[in-house]
Amino acid sequence: AGNYGFQAQPMGFPGGFVPPPVLSQPTMDGTIWMPIPPSIPNCPPGLEYLTQIDQILIHQQLEVLEIVTGFEENNKYELKNALGQRVYFAAEDTDCMTRNCCGPSRPFTMRIIDNLGREVIRLHRPLRCSDCCCPCCLQELEVQAPPGTTVGYVVQNWHICLPKFTIQDEKRKDILKINGPCVVCRCCEDVHFEVMSLDETCPVGRISKQWTGIVREMFTDTDNFGISFPMDLDVKMKAVMLGACFLI
């Protein structure tokens, strides 16, 4: 765990987060952080990284204790750019009872940290139901950047069999649509969620669950995802798309 910027004692971040190295030098595990970009006017602090990329790769950290005991741990993720440089680190912040009693439907707070050790994005999902039989209580996620300042929402849309979501801005105005496949678990191939314009005529990006191999898929619940979006997309909407990936 130390290789991922965590140590045992609490220090104000989930799991006692230790600020990672500032320079883009390899860490002890060989990880290279993306160079710190200059500040940009009217850009939420920490989101400057997103202005320079059109793709994010999300790798969930494998928890050995969870594999051996089946005891659900707080999820942790590395977020990398197309060059393999770490852009952010994300850590779930929920209590033990919530994780193990509510399972995948649990409410959670996800804290996303940049390479200065700042919490730059916070995702909050309340307890909801994803069952199509309960259209009044569908999934929702709030994206804050920086924490305390809402930049958008991801809300699930009712459909009898397809996973559908809407990306909204901070004023709850609909901005983009996300359409997923009828079967969200496929053997030996990736699963794609298409990000579309509001009228669903123009593709804007894609969120993909990547196939990780038969052993990992069968015996763990760790996932790899990829997000692609236009380079010139509003940086706040890029952050909300990132939140949509975690909700999915």
MARFI-287230 format. One record per atom (N, C-alpha, C, O): residue in three letters; y, x, z. Coordinates in steps of 0.2 Angstrom, whole numbers, plus 5000, padded with zeros to 4 digits. Layout:
REM residues N
ALAYXZ...
***
This chain:
REM residues 248
ALA499450045000ALA500050005000ALA500650045000ALA501150024997GLY500650105003GLY501250155003GLY501450164996GLY502050184995ASN501050174991ASN501250184985ASN501650134981ASN501950144976TYR501650074984TYR502050024982TYR502650004985TYR502949954985GLY502850054990GLY503550044993GLY503450004999GLY503949975002PHE502850005002PHE502749965009PHE502450005014PHE502150055013GLN502649985020GLN502350015026GLN502249965031GLN502549905031ALA501949985037ALA501649935041ALA502249895045ALA502249835046GLN502749935048GLN503249905052GLN503749865048GLN503949885043PRO503949805051PRO504449765047PRO505149805047PRO505349835052MET505449795041MET506149825041MET506649785037MET507049805034GLY506549715038GLY506949665035GLY506749645028GLY507049595025PHE506249665025PHE505949645019PHE505249625020PHE504949655025PRO504949585016PRO504249565017PRO503749625017PRO503749665012GLY503349635022GLY502849685023GLY503249755025GLY502949805025GLY503849745027GLY504249815029GLY504449855022GLY504249905022PHE504749825018PHE504949855011PHE505349915012PHE505849915016VAL505149975009VAL505550035009VAL505850045003VAL505450044998PRO506550055002PRO506850054996PRO506550114992PRO506450164994PRO506350094986PRO505950144981PRO506450194979PRO507050194980PRO506250254976PRO506650304973PRO507250274968PRO507050234964VAL507850304969VAL508350284965VAL508350314958VAL508450284953LEU508150374957LEU508050414951LEU507450394947LEU506950374950SER507450394941SER506950374936SER506450434936SER506250464931GLN506150454942GLN505650514943GLN505050484945GLN505050434948PRO504450514943PRO503850484945PRO503750484952PRO503950534956THR503450434955THR503250434962THR502650464963THR502350494959MET502350464969MET501750494971MET501150464967MET500650494965ASP501150394965ASP500650364961ASP500850374953ASP500450344949GLY501350414952GLY501450424945GLY501950374941GLY502050374935THR502150324945THR502550264943THR503250294941THR503550334945ILE503550274936ILE504250294934ILE504650224934ILE504450174931TRP505250234938TRP505650174938TRP506150174932TRP506350224930MET506350114930MET506850114925MET507450134927MET507650124933PRO507850184923PRO508450204925PRO508950154927PRO508950094924ILE509350164932ILE509850114935ILE510450104929ILE510750154928PRO510450044927PRO511050034922PRO511750024925PRO511750014931PRO512250034922PRO512950024924PRO513049954926PRO512749904923SER513549944930SER513749874932SER514049834926SER514349874922ILE513949774925ILE514249734920ILE514649674923ILE514349644927PRO515249664920PRO515649614923PRO515349544922PRO514949534917ASN515349504927ASN515149434927ASN514349434927ASN514049374925CYS514049484928CYS513249484928CYS513049494936CYS513349534939PRO512649444938PRO512449454945PRO512149524947PRO511749554943PRO512349554952PRO512149624954PRO511349624954PRO510949584957GLY511049674950GLY510349684950GLY510049654943GLY509549674942LEU510449614940LEU510149584934LEU510349624928LEU510149604922GLU510749684929GLU510949724923GLU510349744919GLU510349764913TYR509749754923TYR509149784920TYR508949734914TYR508749754909LEU509049674916LEU508749624911LEU509149614904LEU508949594899THR509749644905THR510249644898THR509949694893THR510149694888GLN509549744896GLN509249794892GLN508549794889GLN508349834885ILE508249734891ILE507549724889ILE507449654886ILE507849614887ASP506949654882ASP506749584879ASP506049574881ASP505749524878GLN505749604885GLN505049594887GLN504949624894GLN505149674896ILE504549584898ILE504349604905ILE503649594906ILE503349544904LEU503249644908LEU502549644910LEU502449634917LEU502749674921ILE502049584920ILE502049574927ILE501249584929ILE500849554926HIS501149634933HIS500449654935HIS500449634943HIS500749664947GLN499949594944GLN499849584951GLN499449634955GLN498949664952GLN499649654961GLN499249704964GLN498649684967GLN498549624970LEU498049724966LEU497449704968LEU497349714976LEU497449764978GLU497149664979GLU497149664987GLU496349674988GLU495949624987VAL496149724991VAL495449744992VAL495149694998VAL494649664997LEU495549685003LEU495349645009LEU495249575006LEU494849535008GLU495649545002GLU495649484999GLU494949474995GLU494649424995ILE494749524991ILE494149524987ILE493549524992ILE493149484991VAL493549564997VAL492949565002VAL492949505006VAL492349485007THR493449485009THR493449425014THR493549355011THR493449305014GLY493949355005GLY494149295003GLY494749265006GLY494949205005PHE495049305011PHE495649285015PHE496249305010PHE496349355008GLU496649245009GLU497249255005GLU497749295008GLU498049275013GLU497949345004GLU498549385006GLU499149365003GLU499149334998ASN499749395005ASN500349385001ASN500349424995ASN500149484995ASN500449384989ASN500449424983ASN500949474982ASN501549454984LYS500849524978LYS501349574977LYS501249594969LYS500749594967TYR501849604966TYR501849614959TYR502249674957TYR502849684960GLU502049714952GLU502449764948GLU502749724942GLU502349694938LEU503449734941LEU503749714935LEU503949774931LEU504349814933LYS503649774925LYS503849834920LYS504149814914LYS504049764911ASN504449864911ASN504749854904ASN504249874899ASN503649894901ALA504349874893ALA503849884887ALA503649964887ALA503149984884LEU504050004890LEU503950074891LEU503550094897LEU503350154898GLY503350044901GLY502950054907GLY503350074913GLY503050094918GLN504050074912GLN504450094918GLN504550034923GLN504549974920ARG504450044929ARG504549984934ARG505249964934ARG505650004936VAL505349894933VAL505949864933VAL506149834940VAL506649854943TYR505649804943TYR505749764949TYR505049774953TYR504549784950PHE505049754959PHE504449744963PHE504549674966PHE505049664969ALA504049634966ALA504049564969ALA503549554975ALA502949584974ALA503749524980ALA503249514985ALA503349444988ALA503949414989GLU502849404989GLU502749344992GLU502949344999GLU502749395002ASP503249295002ASP503349295009ASP503149225011ASP503649175012THR502549215013THR502349155016THR501849165022THR501649225023ASP501749115027ASP501349135033ASP500649125031ASP500449095026CYS500249145035CYS499449145034CYS499249075034CYS498749065029MET499449035038MET499148965038MET499248935031MET498848895028THR499948935029THR500148905022THR499748935017THR499448895012ARG499649005016ARG499249035011ARG498549005010ARG498248985005ASN498249005016ASN497548985016ASN497348915017ASN496748895015CYS497848875018CYS497648805019CYS497948765012CYS497548715010CYS498448785010CYS498748755004CYS498548784997CYS498548754992GLY498248844997GLY498048874991GLY498548884986GLY499148894987PRO498348874979PRO498848884974PRO499448834974PRO499948854971SER499348784978SER499948734978SER500448744983SER500848704984ARG500348804987ARG500748814993ARG501448824991ARG501648844985PRO501948804996PRO502648824995PRO502648904996PRO502248935000PHE503148934993PHE503249004994PHE503949024993PHE504348994989THR504149084995THR504749124994THR504549184991THR504149224994MET504749204985MET504649264982MET505249304981MET505749284979ARG505249364984ARG505849414984ARG505749464979ARG505149504979ILE506149474975ILE506149524969ILE506649584971ILE507249564971ILE506449644971ILE506749704973ILE506949744968ILE506449754964ASP507549774967ASP507649824962ASP507549894964ASP507249904970ASN507649944960ASN507450014963ASN508050044967ASN507950104969LEU508550004969LEU508950024974LEU508749994981LEU509050004986GLY508249954981GLY507949924987GLY508349864989GLY508249834994ARG508749834984ARG509149774985ARG508649714983ARG508349714978GLU508649664987GLU508349594985GLU508849564980GLU509449544982VAL508749564973VAL509149544968VAL509049474966VAL509449434963ILE508349454966ILE508149384964ILE507749354970ILE507349384973ARG507849294971ARG507449254976ARG507149194973ARG507549154970LEU506549184973LEU506249124970LEU505949074976LEU505649104981HIS506149014976HIS505948964981HIS505548904978HIS505848874974ARG504948894980ARG504548844978ARG504348794984ARG503948824988PRO504548734984PRO504348694990PRO503648664988PRO503448674983LEU503348634993LEU502748604993LEU502748544988LEU503148494989ARG502348544982ARG502348494977ARG501648484975ARG501148524977CYS501548434971CYS500848424968CYS500948434961CYS501448414958SER500448464958SER500448474950SER499948424947SER499848424941ASP499648374951ASP499248324948ASP499648274943ASP500148254945CYS499348264937CYS499748214933CYS499748144935CYS500148104933CYS499348134941CYS499348064943CYS499848054948CYS499947994951CYS500248104950CYS500848104955CYS501448124951CYS501748174953PRO501748084947PRO502348104943PRO502948114947PRO503448144945CYS502948084953CYS503548084957CYS503548144962CYS504048154965CYS503048194961CYS503048254966CYS502748314962CYS502348344964LEU503048324956LEU502848374952LEU503148444954LEU503648444958GLN502948504952GLN503148564954GLN503848574952GLN504148554947GLU504148614956GLU504848634955GLU505048704958GLU504648724963LEU505448744955LEU505648814958LEU506348824957LEU506648814952GLU506648854962GLU507348864962GLU507448944961GLU507048984965VAL507848964957VAL508049034956VAL508649054959VAL509149024956GLN508749104963GLN509349124966GLN509449204964GLN509049244964ALA510049214962ALA510249284960ALA510949294960ALA511349274956PRO511249334966PRO510849354971PRO510649304976PRO510849244975PRO510149324981PRO509949274986PRO510549234989PRO511049264991GLY510449164988GLY511049124991GLY511449094985GLY511849044987THR511349114979THR511749094974THR511249064968THR510949104965THR511249004968THR510748974963THR510948984956THR511548964954VAL510549004951VAL510749014944VAL510348974940VAL510448964934GLY509748934943GLY509448894938GLY508748864942GLY508648884948TYR508448814938TYR507848784941TYR507348784936TYR507448784930VAL506748784938VAL506148764933VAL505848704936VAL505548704942VAL505748654932VAL505448584934VAL504848574930VAL504948574923GLN504348544933GLN503748524929GLN503948454926GLN504148414929ASN503748444920ASN503848374917ASN503148344916ASN502648374915TRP503148274918TRP502548244918TRP502248234911TRP502548224906HIS501548254911HIS501148244904HIS500448234907HIS500248264911ILE500048194903ILE499448174905ILE498948234905ILE498448234908CYS499048284900CYS498548334900CYS498848404898CYS498548454900LEU499548404896LEU499848474894LEU500348494900LEU500648454903PRO500348564901PRO500748584906PRO501448594903PRO501548634898LYS501948554905LYS502648564902LYS503148574907LYS503148544913PHE503648614906PHE504148624910PHE504848624907PHE504848634901THR505348614911THR506048624908THR506448674912THR506448674919ILE506748714909ILE507248764912ILE507948734912ILE508148714907GLN508248734918GLN508848704920GLN509348764922GLN509148814925ASP510048754921ASP510448794924ASP510648774931ASP510348734934GLU511148804934GLU511348794941GLU511548724942GLU511548704948LYS511848694937LYS512048624938LYS511548574936LYS511748514935ARG510948594935ARG510348544933ARG510448524926ARG510148474924LYS510748564922LYS510748544915LYS510248574911LYS510048634912ASP509848534907ASP509248564904ASP509448614898ASP509948604895ILE509148664898ILE509348724894ILE508748734889ILE508848744883LEU508148744891LEU507548764887LEU506948724889LEU506948694895LYS506448724885LYS505848684887LYS505248734886LYS505248784883ILE504748724890ILE504148764890ILE503548724889ILE503448674893ASN503148734884ASN502548704882ASN501948744883ASN501848794880GLY501448724887GLY500848764888GLY500248724884GLY500348674882PRO499648764884PRO499048734880PRO498748684885PRO498748684891CYS498248644882CYS497848594886CYS497448624890CYS497348604896VAL497148684888VAL496648724892VAL496948784894VAL497148824890VAL497148794900VAL497548854903VAL497048914905VAL497348964907CYS496448904904CYS495948954906CYS495448964900CYS495048924899ARG495549024897ARG495049034891ARG494749104892ARG495049154895CYS494149104889CYS493749164890CYS493949214884CYS493949194879CYS494049274886CYS494149334882CYS494749324877CYS494849364872GLU495249284879GLU495849284875GLU496449264880GLU496349234885ASP497049284878ASP497649274881ASP497849194881ASP497649164876VAL498249174886VAL498449104886VAL499249104885VAL499549134889HIS499449064880HIS500249074879HIS500549004881HIS500348954879PHE501149014884PHE501648954885PHE502248974881PHE502549024882GLU502348924876GLU502948934872GLU503548914875GLU503648854877VAL504148954874VAL504748934877VAL505148914871VAL505248954866MET505448854871MET505748824865MET506448804866MET506648794872SER506848794861SER507448764862SER507448694865SER506848664865LEU507948664867LEU507948594870LEU507648544866LEU507348494868ASP507748544859ASP507448494855ASP506748514852ASP506448474849GLU506548574855GLU505848594854GLU505748604846GLU505148594844THR506248624843THR506148644836THR506148724834THR505948744829CYS506448754839CYS506548824838CYS506248874844CYS506448854849PRO505748914842PRO505448954847PRO505949004850PRO506349034846VAL506049014857VAL506449064860VAL506149114863VAL506449174863GLY505549104866GLY505149164869GLY504449134871GLY504249084868ARG504149174875ARG503449164876ARG503249194883ARG503449244885ILE502849154887ILE502549174893ILE501849174892ILE501549124891SER501449234893SER500749234891SER500349264898SER500549314901LYS499849224899LYS499349254904LYS498849294900LYS498549274896GLN498849354902GLN498449404898GLN497749414901GLN497649414907TRP497249414897TRP496549414898TRP496449484901TRP496549534898THR496149484907THR496049554911THR495349574911THR495149624915GLY494849544908GLY494149564908GLY493749514912GLY493949484917ILE493149514910ILE492649464914ILE492549474921ILE492549424925VAL492549534923VAL492449554930VAL493049534934VAL492949494940ARG493549554932ARG494149534936ARG494349464936ARG494549434941GLU494249434930GLU494349354930GLU493849314934GLU494049264937MET493249344935MET492749304939MET492849314946MET492749264950PHE492949374948PHE492849394955PHE493549404959PHE493549414965THR494149394955THR494749404959THR495249344956THR495049314951ASP495749334959ASP496249294957ASP496949324955ASP497449294954THR496849394954THR497449434951THR497549414944THR497149414940ASP498249414942ASP498349394935ASP498849444932ASP499249484936ASN498849454926ASN499349494922ASN499749444917ASN499349404914PHE500349444917PHE500749404913PHE501249444909PHE501449504911GLY501449424903GLY501949454899GLY502549394898GLY502349344896ILE503149414898ILE503649374896ILE504049404890ILE504249464891SER504249374885SER504649394880SER505249344879SER505149284879PHE505849374877PHE506449334876PHE506949374872PHE506849434871PRO507349334869PRO507849374865PRO508249424869PRO508449404875MET508449474866MET508849524870MET509549494872MET509749514877ASP509849454868ASP510449424869ASP510449364873ASP510949324874LEU509849344876LEU509849274880LEU510249284886LEU510249344889ASP510549234888ASP510949234895ASP510549264900ASP509949244901VAL510849314903VAL510449354908VAL510149314914VAL509649324917LYS510549254916LYS510349214921LYS509749174918LYS509249154922MET509749154912MET509149114909MET508549164909MET507949144910LYS508649224908LYS508049274908LYS507749274915LYS507149274916ALA508249274920ALA507949274927ALA507649204929ALA507049204932VAL507849154926VAL507449084927VAL506849084923VAL506349054926MET506749114917MET506149124914MET505649164918MET505049154918LEU505949214921LEU505449254926LEU505249214931LEU504649214933GLY505649164934GLY505449124939GLY504949074937GLY504449054940ALA504949054930ALA504549004927ALA503849034927ALA503349004927CYS503849104925CYS503149134925CYS502849134932CYS502249124932PHE503149144937PHE502849144944PHE502649074945PHE502149064949LEU503049024943LEU502848954944LEU502148944941LEU501748904943ILE502148964934ILE501548954930ILE500948984933ILE500348984931
***
